[in-house]
Amino acid sequence: MTGTEVKQLIFAAGLKCWQVAELWGVNDSNFSRRLRKPFNESEVERLKAIIDQLSAQKETV
């Protein structure tokens, strides 16, 4: 999955990249740099889990 596709997933969930970066365990700038390269399957699964987690938190607030 490309960085552009990852960003589309994040924005479609109503989230910001910095929120995902925080749970990913990196600074926002490092995450933005990471978006320049394709993500492998395990990274995509991890991203989707983070997005789901953040979306669930957003719904409860």
All heavy atoms as TSV, in Angstrom:
chain	resi	resn	atom	element	x	y	z
A	1	MET	N	N	0.851	-1.169	0.000
A	1	MET	CA	C	0.000	0.000	0.000
A	1	MET	C	C	0.897	1.232	0.000
A	1	MET	O	O	1.852	1.306	0.760
A	1	MET	CB	C	-0.906	-0.029	1.234
A	1	MET	CG	C	-1.829	1.149	1.349
A	1	MET	SD	S	-2.965	1.034	2.748
A	1	MET	CE	C	-4.249	0.040	2.029
A	2	THR	N	N	0.540	2.195	-0.819
A	2	THR	CA	C	1.349	3.410	-0.920
A	2	THR	C	C	1.031	4.369	0.222
A	2	THR	O	O	0.002	4.234	0.899
A	2	THR	CB	C	1.085	4.139	-2.244
A	2	THR	OG1	O	-0.255	4.620	-2.247
A	2	THR	CG2	C	1.337	3.242	-3.444
A	3	GLY	N	N	1.909	5.333	0.409
A	3	GLY	CA	C	1.695	6.346	1.432
A	3	GLY	C	C	0.437	7.146	1.184
A	3	GLY	O	O	-0.276	7.516	2.118
A	4	THR	N	N	0.144	7.412	-0.078
A	4	THR	CA	C	-1.066	8.157	-0.435
A	4	THR	C	C	-2.309	7.377	-0.023
A	4	THR	O	O	-3.264	7.948	0.519
A	4	THR	CB	C	-1.089	8.437	-1.948
A	4	THR	OG1	O	0.086	9.156	-2.302
A	4	THR	CG2	C	-2.309	9.231	-2.340
A	5	GLU	N	N	-2.293	6.073	-0.242
A	5	GLU	CA	C	-3.429	5.235	0.153
A	5	GLU	C	C	-3.582	5.197	1.671
A	5	GLU	O	O	-4.693	5.206	2.197
A	5	GLU	CB	C	-3.258	3.820	-0.404
A	5	GLU	CG	C	-3.354	3.763	-1.913
A	5	GLU	CD	C	-2.944	2.426	-2.492
A	5	GLU	OE1	O	-2.033	1.778	-1.912
A	5	GLU	OE2	O	-3.513	2.028	-3.512
A	6	VAL	N	N	-2.456	5.170	2.376
A	6	VAL	CA	C	-2.482	5.188	3.841
A	6	VAL	C	C	-3.101	6.495	4.327
A	6	VAL	O	O	-3.965	6.501	5.209
A	6	VAL	CB	C	-1.067	4.989	4.426
A	6	VAL	CG1	C	-1.032	5.292	5.908
A	6	VAL	CG2	C	-0.573	3.581	4.154
A	7	LYS	N	N	-2.674	7.608	3.741
A	7	LYS	CA	C	-3.232	8.903	4.123
A	7	LYS	C	C	-4.730	8.958	3.849
A	7	LYS	O	O	-5.490	9.498	4.652
A	7	LYS	CB	C	-2.507	10.025	3.370
A	7	LYS	CG	C	-1.130	10.309	3.945
A	7	LYS	CD	C	-0.283	11.197	3.091
A	7	LYS	CE	C	-0.787	12.580	2.909
A	7	LYS	NZ	N	0.204	13.450	2.225
A	8	GLN	N	N	-5.171	8.374	2.747
A	8	GLN	CA	C	-6.597	8.347	2.438
A	8	GLN	C	C	-7.364	7.568	3.504
A	8	GLN	O	O	-8.459	7.965	3.898
A	8	GLN	CB	C	-6.839	7.744	1.056
A	8	GLN	CG	C	-6.406	8.653	-0.068
A	8	GLN	CD	C	-6.487	7.985	-1.433
A	8	GLN	OE1	O	-6.612	6.770	-1.544
A	8	GLN	NE2	N	-6.392	8.794	-2.484
A	9	LEU	N	N	-6.807	6.454	3.972
A	9	LEU	CA	C	-7.441	5.669	5.045
A	9	LEU	C	C	-7.565	6.503	6.317
A	9	LEU	O	O	-8.603	6.493	6.977
A	9	LEU	CB	C	-6.615	4.419	5.367
A	9	LEU	CG	C	-6.759	3.197	4.496
A	9	LEU	CD1	C	-5.778	2.119	4.960
A	9	LEU	CD2	C	-8.165	2.668	4.533
A	10	ILE	N	N	-6.501	7.197	6.643
A	10	ILE	CA	C	-6.477	8.013	7.859
A	10	ILE	C	C	-7.515	9.126	7.777
A	10	ILE	O	O	-8.321	9.321	8.685
A	10	ILE	CB	C	-5.061	8.584	8.105
A	10	ILE	CG1	C	-4.079	7.446	8.420
A	10	ILE	CG2	C	-5.077	9.612	9.228
A	10	ILE	CD1	C	-2.623	7.848	8.397
A	11	PHE	N	N	-7.509	9.852	6.659
A	11	PHE	CA	C	-8.428	10.983	6.498
A	11	PHE	C	C	-9.877	10.517	6.392
A	11	PHE	O	O	-10.788	11.195	6.875
A	11	PHE	CB	C	-8.039	11.826	5.294
A	11	PHE	CG	C	-6.683	12.471	5.428
A	11	PHE	CD1	C	-5.889	12.684	4.321
A	11	PHE	CD2	C	-6.181	12.869	6.661
A	11	PHE	CE1	C	-4.640	13.282	4.431
A	11	PHE	CE2	C	-4.933	13.461	6.795
A	11	PHE	CZ	C	-4.162	13.665	5.665
A	12	ALA	N	N	-10.111	9.360	5.761
A	12	ALA	CA	C	-11.468	8.824	5.637
A	12	ALA	C	C	-12.054	8.489	7.008
A	12	ALA	O	O	-13.275	8.554	7.199
A	12	ALA	CB	C	-11.467	7.583	4.745
A	13	ALA	N	N	-11.177	8.149	7.948
A	13	ALA	CA	C	-11.624	7.838	9.313
A	13	ALA	C	C	-11.798	9.107	10.140
A	13	ALA	O	O	-12.179	9.040	11.312
A	13	ALA	CB	C	-10.631	6.899	9.988
A	14	GLY	N	N	-11.512	10.262	9.541
A	14	GLY	CA	C	-11.644	11.520	10.270
A	14	GLY	C	C	-10.511	11.768	11.242
A	14	GLY	O	O	-10.674	12.490	12.223
A	15	LEU	N	N	-9.360	11.185	10.954
A	15	LEU	CA	C	-8.208	11.312	11.843
A	15	LEU	C	C	-7.115	12.142	11.189
A	15	LEU	O	O	-7.176	12.449	10.004
A	15	LEU	CB	C	-7.657	9.924	12.178
A	15	LEU	CG	C	-8.636	8.968	12.861
A	15	LEU	CD1	C	-8.056	7.567	12.888
A	15	LEU	CD2	C	-8.969	9.446	14.256
A	16	LYS	N	N	-6.115	12.477	11.977
A	16	LYS	CA	C	-4.945	13.208	11.511
A	16	LYS	C	C	-3.733	12.280	11.542
A	16	LYS	O	O	-3.663	11.355	12.367
A	16	LYS	CB	C	-4.661	14.427	12.404
A	16	LYS	CG	C	-5.829	15.359	12.558
A	16	LYS	CD	C	-6.051	16.133	11.299
A	16	LYS	CE	C	-7.176	17.137	11.531
A	16	LYS	NZ	N	-7.645	17.730	10.321
A	17	CYS	N	N	-2.781	12.543	10.672
A	17	CYS	CA	C	-1.577	11.706	10.609
A	17	CYS	C	C	-0.817	11.717	11.925
A	17	CYS	O	O	-0.257	10.689	12.328
A	17	CYS	CB	C	-0.675	12.157	9.466
A	17	CYS	SG	S	-1.291	11.723	7.835
A	18	TRP	N	N	-0.793	12.838	12.623
A	18	TRP	CA	C	-0.041	12.903	13.876
A	18	TRP	C	C	-0.641	11.966	14.922
A	18	TRP	O	O	0.084	11.430	15.763
A	18	TRP	CB	C	0.047	14.330	14.407
A	18	TRP	CG	C	-1.254	14.930	14.865
A	18	TRP	CD1	C	-2.077	15.732	14.141
A	18	TRP	CD2	C	-1.873	14.777	16.154
A	18	TRP	NE1	N	-3.177	16.085	14.883
A	18	TRP	CE2	C	-3.073	15.506	16.127
A	18	TRP	CE3	C	-1.525	14.093	17.312
A	18	TRP	CZ2	C	-3.935	15.572	17.217
A	18	TRP	CZ3	C	-2.381	14.163	18.405
A	18	TRP	CH2	C	-3.570	14.895	18.349
A	19	GLN	N	N	-1.951	11.739	14.871
A	19	GLN	CA	C	-2.582	10.831	15.829
A	19	GLN	C	C	-2.115	9.394	15.596
A	19	GLN	O	O	-1.820	8.660	16.540
A	19	GLN	CB	C	-4.106	10.904	15.708
A	19	GLN	CG	C	-4.687	12.241	16.107
A	19	GLN	CD	C	-6.155	12.349	15.763
A	19	GLN	OE1	O	-6.537	12.233	14.601
A	19	GLN	NE2	N	-6.968	12.560	16.786
A	20	VAL	N	N	-2.057	9.019	14.330
A	20	VAL	CA	C	-1.591	7.673	13.978
A	20	VAL	C	C	-0.110	7.543	14.310
A	20	VAL	O	O	0.319	6.526	14.865
A	20	VAL	CB	C	-1.864	7.378	12.487
A	20	VAL	CG1	C	-1.277	6.040	12.084
A	20	VAL	CG2	C	-3.363	7.425	12.201
A	21	ALA	N	N	0.666	8.575	14.008
A	21	ALA	CA	C	2.108	8.545	14.291
A	21	ALA	C	C	2.370	8.342	15.780
A	21	ALA	O	O	3.280	7.604	16.161
A	21	ALA	CB	C	2.759	9.838	13.810
A	22	GLU	N	N	1.560	8.978	16.603
A	22	GLU	CA	C	1.733	8.872	18.053
A	22	GLU	C	C	1.589	7.422	18.513
A	22	GLU	O	O	2.409	6.918	19.279
A	22	GLU	CB	C	0.701	9.756	18.749
A	22	GLU	CG	C	0.935	9.941	20.220
A	22	GLU	CD	C	-0.028	10.951	20.803
A	22	GLU	OE1	O	-1.126	10.545	21.228
A	22	GLU	OE2	O	0.313	12.148	20.809
A	23	LEU	N	N	0.559	6.726	18.031
A	23	LEU	CA	C	0.376	5.324	18.417
A	23	LEU	C	C	1.357	4.397	17.704
A	23	LEU	O	O	1.664	3.317	18.195
A	23	LEU	CB	C	-1.061	4.870	18.135
A	23	LEU	CG	C	-2.107	5.356	19.118
A	23	LEU	CD1	C	-3.479	4.798	18.784
A	23	LEU	CD2	C	-1.748	4.983	20.546
A	24	TRP	N	N	1.833	4.817	16.539
A	24	TRP	CA	C	2.841	4.044	15.803
A	24	TRP	C	C	4.164	4.070	16.569
A	24	TRP	O	O	4.979	3.181	16.461
A	24	TRP	CB	C	2.996	4.638	14.408
A	24	TRP	CG	C	3.860	3.863	13.477
A	24	TRP	CD1	C	5.206	3.981	13.336
A	24	TRP	CD2	C	3.469	2.853	12.557
A	24	TRP	NE1	N	5.667	3.132	12.367
A	24	TRP	CE2	C	4.619	2.411	11.873
A	24	TRP	CE3	C	2.246	2.272	12.228
A	24	TRP	CZ2	C	4.591	1.429	10.893
A	24	TRP	CZ3	C	2.224	1.300	11.248
A	24	TRP	CH2	C	3.377	0.877	10.593
A	25	GLY	N	N	4.350	5.145	17.358
A	25	GLY	CA	C	5.548	5.253	18.184
A	25	GLY	C	C	6.644	6.089	17.558
A	25	GLY	O	O	7.815	5.925	17.907
A	26	VAL	N	N	6.262	6.989	16.632
A	26	VAL	CA	C	7.246	7.856	15.993
A	26	VAL	C	C	6.749	9.296	16.011
A	26	VAL	O	O	5.568	9.554	16.238
A	26	VAL	CB	C	7.530	7.435	14.529
A	26	VAL	CG1	C	8.146	6.063	14.469
A	26	VAL	CG2	C	6.274	7.494	13.681
A	27	ASN	N	N	7.681	10.220	15.756
A	27	ASN	CA	C	7.302	11.624	15.624
A	27	ASN	C	C	6.524	11.820	14.334
A	27	ASN	O	O	6.680	11.052	13.378
A	27	ASN	CB	C	8.547	12.512	15.583
A	27	ASN	CG	C	9.258	12.546	16.903
A	27	ASN	OD1	O	8.639	12.398	17.953
A	27	ASN	ND2	N	10.561	12.726	16.853
A	28	ASP	N	N	5.735	12.872	14.299
A	28	ASP	CA	C	4.943	13.192	13.114
A	28	ASP	C	C	5.819	13.339	11.874
A	28	ASP	O	O	5.488	12.827	10.803
A	28	ASP	CB	C	4.140	14.474	13.371
A	28	ASP	CG	C	3.261	14.858	12.219
A	28	ASP	OD1	O	2.730	13.956	11.540
A	28	ASP	OD2	O	3.095	16.063	11.989
A	29	SER	N	N	6.956	14.002	12.021
A	29	SER	CA	C	7.840	14.208	10.862
A	29	SER	C	C	8.415	12.886	10.354
A	29	SER	O	O	8.547	12.683	9.146
A	29	SER	CB	C	8.964	15.177	11.204
A	29	SER	OG	O	9.715	14.696	12.294
A	30	ASN	N	N	8.742	11.978	11.262
A	30	ASN	CA	C	9.243	10.670	10.840
A	30	ASN	C	C	8.156	9.858	10.144
A	30	ASN	O	O	8.426	9.144	9.183
A	30	ASN	CB	C	9.786	9.887	12.034
A	30	ASN	CG	C	11.070	10.472	12.559
A	30	ASN	OD1	O	11.766	11.186	11.856
A	30	ASN	ND2	N	11.371	10.189	13.810
A	31	PHE	N	N	6.930	9.962	10.627
A	31	PHE	CA	C	5.821	9.254	9.995
A	31	PHE	C	C	5.577	9.814	8.594
A	31	PHE	O	O	5.345	9.048	7.653
A	31	PHE	CB	C	4.557	9.357	10.850
A	31	PHE	CG	C	3.422	8.521	10.338
A	31	PHE	CD1	C	3.447	7.142	10.454
A	31	PHE	CD2	C	2.330	9.108	9.739
A	31	PHE	CE1	C	2.398	6.366	9.977
A	31	PHE	CE2	C	1.268	8.349	9.255
A	31	PHE	CZ	C	1.313	6.972	9.378
A	32	SER	N	N	5.648	11.129	8.459
A	32	SER	CA	C	5.468	11.757	7.145
A	32	SER	C	C	6.540	11.272	6.166
A	32	SER	O	O	6.248	11.008	4.996
A	32	SER	CB	C	5.537	13.278	7.261
A	32	SER	OG	O	4.444	13.753	7.992
A	33	ARG	N	N	7.766	11.136	6.649
A	33	ARG	CA	C	8.838	10.604	5.802
A	33	ARG	C	C	8.570	9.152	5.440
A	33	ARG	O	O	8.841	8.719	4.318
A	33	ARG	CB	C	10.183	10.716	6.522
A	33	ARG	CG	C	11.094	11.692	5.858
A	33	ARG	CD	C	12.411	11.803	6.565
A	33	ARG	NE	N	12.177	12.690	7.706
A	33	ARG	CZ	C	12.764	12.593	8.869
A	33	ARG	NH1	N	13.661	11.672	9.081
A	33	ARG	NH2	N	12.479	13.427	9.830
A	34	ARG	N	N	8.021	8.404	6.395
A	34	ARG	CA	C	7.720	6.982	6.157
A	34	ARG	C	C	6.667	6.811	5.071
A	34	ARG	O	O	6.650	5.809	4.359
A	34	ARG	CB	C	7.262	6.335	7.476
A	34	ARG	CG	C	6.886	4.882	7.379
A	34	ARG	CD	C	8.066	4.033	6.917
A	34	ARG	NE	N	7.657	2.686	6.659
A	34	ARG	CZ	C	7.231	2.237	5.471
A	34	ARG	NH1	N	7.169	3.038	4.431
A	34	ARG	NH2	N	6.883	0.982	5.312
A	35	LEU	N	N	5.789	7.795	4.935
A	35	LEU	CA	C	4.729	7.725	3.931
A	35	LEU	C	C	5.267	7.786	2.498
A	35	LEU	O	O	4.526	7.516	1.555
A	35	LEU	CB	C	3.727	8.862	4.149
A	35	LEU	CG	C	2.845	8.743	5.388
A	35	LEU	CD1	C	2.062	10.027	5.606
A	35	LEU	CD2	C	1.909	7.559	5.290
A	36	ARG	N	N	6.527	8.093	2.328
A	36	ARG	CA	C	7.111	8.187	0.986
A	36	ARG	C	C	7.379	6.830	0.362
A	36	ARG	O	O	7.576	6.726	-0.849
A	36	ARG	CB	C	8.420	8.971	1.035
A	36	ARG	CG	C	8.243	10.401	1.465
A	36	ARG	CD	C	9.574	11.105	1.556
A	36	ARG	NE	N	9.415	12.387	2.222
A	36	ARG	CZ	C	10.399	13.085	2.730
A	36	ARG	NH1	N	11.640	12.627	2.663
A	36	ARG	NH2	N	10.163	14.234	3.316
A	37	LYS	N	N	7.404	5.784	1.185
A	37	LYS	CA	C	7.698	4.431	0.700
A	37	LYS	C	C	6.477	3.540	0.923
A	37	LYS	O	O	5.703	3.767	1.850
A	37	LYS	CB	C	8.894	3.842	1.445
A	37	LYS	CG	C	10.175	4.594	1.212
A	37	LYS	CD	C	11.314	3.954	1.971
A	37	LYS	CE	C	12.601	4.730	1.750
A	37	LYS	NZ	N	13.704	4.157	2.513
A	38	PRO	N	N	6.331	2.511	0.092
A	38	PRO	CA	C	5.191	1.593	0.267
A	38	PRO	C	C	5.266	0.854	1.606
A	38	PRO	O	O	6.343	0.595	2.144
A	38	PRO	CB	C	5.340	0.611	-0.892
A	38	PRO	CG	C	6.245	1.266	-1.871
A	38	PRO	CD	C	7.125	2.183	-1.081
A	39	PHE	N	N	4.103	0.526	2.132
A	39	PHE	CA	C	3.994	-0.235	3.371
A	39	PHE	C	C	3.785	-1.705	3.035
A	39	PHE	O	O	3.039	-2.031	2.113
A	39	PHE	CB	C	2.799	0.273	4.198
A	39	PHE	CG	C	3.027	1.614	4.838
A	39	PHE	CD1	C	2.957	2.783	4.096
A	39	PHE	CD2	C	3.318	1.710	6.182
A	39	PHE	CE1	C	3.167	4.018	4.678
A	39	PHE	CE2	C	3.531	2.946	6.782
A	39	PHE	CZ	C	3.459	4.094	6.022
A	40	ASN	N	N	4.432	-2.582	3.804
A	40	ASN	CA	C	4.214	-4.007	3.567
A	40	ASN	C	C	2.930	-4.452	4.270
A	40	ASN	O	O	2.284	-3.680	4.976
A	40	ASN	CB	C	5.434	-4.842	3.996
A	40	ASN	CG	C	5.704	-4.782	5.481
A	40	ASN	OD1	O	4.797	-4.756	6.303
A	40	ASN	ND2	N	6.977	-4.759	5.842
A	41	GLU	N	N	2.574	-5.687	4.084
A	41	GLU	CA	C	1.288	-6.201	4.571
A	41	GLU	C	C	1.150	-6.116	6.090
A	41	GLU	O	O	0.099	-5.730	6.603
A	41	GLU	CB	C	1.120	-7.658	4.113
A	41	GLU	CG	C	-0.287	-8.162	4.203
A	41	GLU	CD	C	-0.438	-9.521	3.556
A	41	GLU	OE1	O	0.020	-9.693	2.421
A	41	GLU	OE2	O	-1.028	-10.401	4.206
A	42	SER	N	N	2.210	-6.440	6.805
A	42	SER	CA	C	2.128	-6.398	8.272
A	42	SER	C	C	1.998	-4.961	8.774
A	42	SER	O	O	1.286	-4.690	9.744
A	42	SER	CB	C	3.339	-7.086	8.913
A	42	SER	OG	O	4.525	-6.394	8.616
A	43	GLU	N	N	2.665	-4.025	8.106
A	43	GLU	CA	C	2.547	-2.614	8.488
A	43	GLU	C	C	1.147	-2.089	8.211
A	43	GLU	O	O	0.603	-1.315	8.995
A	43	GLU	CB	C	3.579	-1.775	7.730
A	43	GLU	CG	C	5.011	-2.032	8.150
A	43	GLU	CD	C	6.023	-1.348	7.263
A	43	GLU	OE1	O	5.785	-1.243	6.041
A	43	GLU	OE2	O	7.068	-0.930	7.799
A	44	VAL	N	N	0.548	-2.531	7.114
A	44	VAL	CA	C	-0.813	-2.109	6.779
A	44	VAL	C	C	-1.790	-2.621	7.836
A	44	VAL	O	O	-2.681	-1.888	8.277
A	44	VAL	CB	C	-1.213	-2.598	5.373
A	44	VAL	CG1	C	-2.688	-2.376	5.113
A	44	VAL	CG2	C	-0.375	-1.905	4.311
A	45	GLU	N	N	-1.608	-3.855	8.265
A	45	GLU	CA	C	-2.479	-4.412	9.312
A	45	GLU	C	C	-2.332	-3.628	10.608
A	45	GLU	O	O	-3.317	-3.339	11.292
A	45	GLU	CB	C	-2.170	-5.895	9.536
A	45	GLU	CG	C	-2.544	-6.775	8.367
A	45	GLU	CD	C	-4.016	-6.683	7.997
A	45	GLU	OE1	O	-4.874	-6.691	8.904
A	45	GLU	OE2	O	-4.305	-6.585	6.794
A	46	ARG	N	N	-1.102	-3.274	10.938
A	46	ARG	CA	C	-0.856	-2.482	12.151
A	46	ARG	C	C	-1.510	-1.104	12.040
A	46	ARG	O	O	-2.133	-0.624	12.984
A	46	ARG	CB	C	0.641	-2.344	12.369
A	46	ARG	CG	C	1.001	-1.612	13.626
A	46	ARG	CD	C	2.493	-1.603	13.846
A	46	ARG	NE	N	2.805	-0.780	15.008
A	46	ARG	CZ	C	3.974	-0.231	15.230
A	46	ARG	NH1	N	4.967	-0.439	14.394
A	46	ARG	NH2	N	4.180	0.500	16.294
A	47	LEU	N	N	-1.389	-0.477	10.875
A	47	LEU	CA	C	-2.015	0.828	10.654
A	47	LEU	C	C	-3.527	0.750	10.782
A	47	LEU	O	O	-4.155	1.606	11.405
A	47	LEU	CB	C	-1.646	1.366	9.269
A	47	LEU	CG	C	-0.279	1.979	9.133
A	47	LEU	CD1	C	0.066	2.192	7.671
A	47	LEU	CD2	C	-0.210	3.293	9.880
A	48	LYS	N	N	-4.112	-0.292	10.190
A	48	LYS	CA	C	-5.564	-0.450	10.265
A	48	LYS	C	C	-6.020	-0.652	11.706
A	48	LYS	O	O	-7.052	-0.127	12.107
A	48	LYS	CB	C	-6.022	-1.612	9.387
A	48	LYS	CG	C	-5.940	-1.293	7.911
A	48	LYS	CD	C	-6.401	-2.458	7.061
A	48	LYS	CE	C	-6.333	-2.116	5.575
A	48	LYS	NZ	N	-6.748	-3.247	4.744
A	49	ALA	N	N	-5.235	-1.377	12.486
A	49	ALA	CA	C	-5.572	-1.577	13.895
A	49	ALA	C	C	-5.504	-0.258	14.660
A	49	ALA	O	O	-6.361	0.045	15.496
A	49	ALA	CB	C	-4.628	-2.613	14.521
A	50	ILE	N	N	-4.497	0.548	14.366
A	50	ILE	CA	C	-4.359	1.857	15.016
A	50	ILE	C	C	-5.529	2.758	14.634
A	50	ILE	O	O	-6.116	3.429	15.488
A	50	ILE	CB	C	-3.005	2.503	14.651
A	50	ILE	CG1	C	-1.862	1.756	15.338
A	50	ILE	CG2	C	-2.985	3.977	15.020
A	50	ILE	CD1	C	-0.474	2.161	14.875
A	51	ILE	N	N	-5.882	2.758	13.355
A	51	ILE	CA	C	-7.004	3.572	12.884
A	51	ILE	C	C	-8.299	3.128	13.554
A	51	ILE	O	O	-9.093	3.960	13.995
A	51	ILE	CB	C	-7.102	3.516	11.346
A	51	ILE	CG1	C	-5.914	4.258	10.724
A	51	ILE	CG2	C	-8.420	4.096	10.857
A	51	ILE	CD1	C	-5.752	4.039	9.230
A	52	ASP	N	N	-8.506	1.822	13.661
A	52	ASP	CA	C	-9.705	1.310	14.335
A	52	ASP	C	C	-9.736	1.733	15.800
A	52	ASP	O	O	-10.778	2.132	16.324
A	52	ASP	CB	C	-9.770	-0.221	14.231
A	52	ASP	CG	C	-10.078	-0.704	12.822
A	52	ASP	OD1	O	-10.543	0.120	12.003
A	52	ASP	OD2	O	-9.832	-1.895	12.548
A	53	GLN	N	N	-8.593	1.637	16.462
A	53	GLN	CA	C	-8.501	2.013	17.863
A	53	GLN	C	C	-8.814	3.494	18.060
A	53	GLN	O	O	-9.583	3.871	18.934
A	53	GLN	CB	C	-7.109	1.697	18.396
A	53	GLN	CG	C	-6.912	2.058	19.852
A	53	GLN	CD	C	-5.480	1.763	20.318
A	53	GLN	OE1	O	-4.690	1.150	19.609
A	53	GLN	NE2	N	-5.157	2.208	21.506
A	54	LEU	N	N	-8.229	4.342	17.228
A	54	LEU	CA	C	-8.465	5.772	17.332
A	54	LEU	C	C	-9.912	6.127	16.984
A	54	LEU	O	O	-10.503	7.009	17.618
A	54	LEU	CB	C	-7.501	6.542	16.426
A	54	LEU	CG	C	-6.058	6.582	16.890
A	54	LEU	CD1	C	-5.157	7.150	15.798
A	54	LEU	CD2	C	-5.914	7.382	18.163
A	55	SER	N	N	-10.475	5.451	16.013
A	55	SER	CA	C	-11.874	5.705	15.638
A	55	SER	C	C	-12.805	5.342	16.772
A	55	SER	O	O	-13.781	6.045	17.038
A	55	SER	CB	C	-12.231	4.912	14.391
A	55	SER	OG	O	-11.500	5.376	13.278
A	56	ALA	N	N	-12.516	4.235	17.457
A	56	ALA	CA	C	-13.341	3.808	18.593
A	56	ALA	C	C	-13.250	4.816	19.720
A	56	ALA	O	O	-14.248	5.137	20.371
A	56	ALA	CB	C	-12.911	2.431	19.066
A	57	GLN	N	N	-12.058	5.334	19.971
A	57	GLN	CA	C	-11.878	6.348	21.018
A	57	GLN	C	C	-12.613	7.616	20.663
A	57	GLN	O	O	-13.205	8.270	21.516
A	57	GLN	CB	C	-10.394	6.675	21.201
A	57	GLN	CG	C	-9.597	5.590	21.851
A	57	GLN	CD	C	-8.099	5.920	21.904
A	57	GLN	OE1	O	-7.678	6.959	21.422
A	57	GLN	NE2	N	-7.327	5.014	22.478
A	58	LYS	N	N	-12.598	7.967	19.397
A	58	LYS	CA	C	-13.262	9.175	18.924
A	58	LYS	C	C	-14.780	9.089	19.100
A	58	LYS	O	O	-15.429	10.067	19.454
A	58	LYS	CB	C	-12.912	9.378	17.441
A	58	LYS	CG	C	-13.355	10.690	16.870
A	58	LYS	CD	C	-12.796	10.809	15.469
A	58	LYS	CE	C	-13.873	11.313	14.561
A	58	LYS	NZ	N	-13.454	11.405	13.180
A	59	GLU	N	N	-15.339	7.898	18.905
A	59	GLU	CA	C	-16.779	7.700	19.031
A	59	GLU	C	C	-17.240	7.777	20.489
A	59	GLU	O	O	-18.352	8.188	20.758
A	59	GLU	CB	C	-17.175	6.346	18.436
A	59	GLU	CG	C	-17.060	6.322	16.934
A	59	GLU	CD	C	-17.332	4.936	16.353
A	59	GLU	OE1	O	-17.751	4.052	17.127
A	59	GLU	OE2	O	-17.123	4.768	15.158
A	60	THR	N	N	-16.374	7.383	21.413
A	60	THR	CA	C	-16.765	7.380	22.825
A	60	THR	C	C	-16.643	8.749	23.464
A	60	THR	O	O	-17.185	8.996	24.530
A	60	THR	CB	C	-15.926	6.371	23.642
A	60	THR	OG1	O	-14.550	6.715	23.547
A	60	THR	CG2	C	-16.160	4.959	23.154
A	61	VAL	N	N	-15.903	9.636	22.810
A	61	VAL	CA	C	-15.712	10.981	23.369
A	61	VAL	C	C	-16.776	11.930	22.885
A	61	VAL	O	O	-17.382	11.886	21.950
A	61	VAL	CB	C	-14.318	11.531	23.022
A	61	VAL	CG1	C	-14.165	12.966	23.451
A	61	VAL	CG2	C	-13.263	10.667	23.647
